[in-house]
């Protein structure tokens, strides 16, 4: 009953313990992957930016109301 709900958590913990505890730690302390010092540490470890947005067009034209977006 209660253990059935915790089974996915234990499964992830046993498959990738370092990634799981890192994600848990960053969630508990509300750390953002796109802010320093965590961002710079992740860039050193992986060699790339972890929180990059792909295909995001942000334009502030000062208008109120609905705006159109294009998804490719």
Secondary structure, DSSP 4 states (H G I P E B T S, - for coil): -HHHHHHHHHHHHHH-HHHHHHHHHHHHTT--TTSTTHHHHHHHHHSS-SS--SS---------S-------
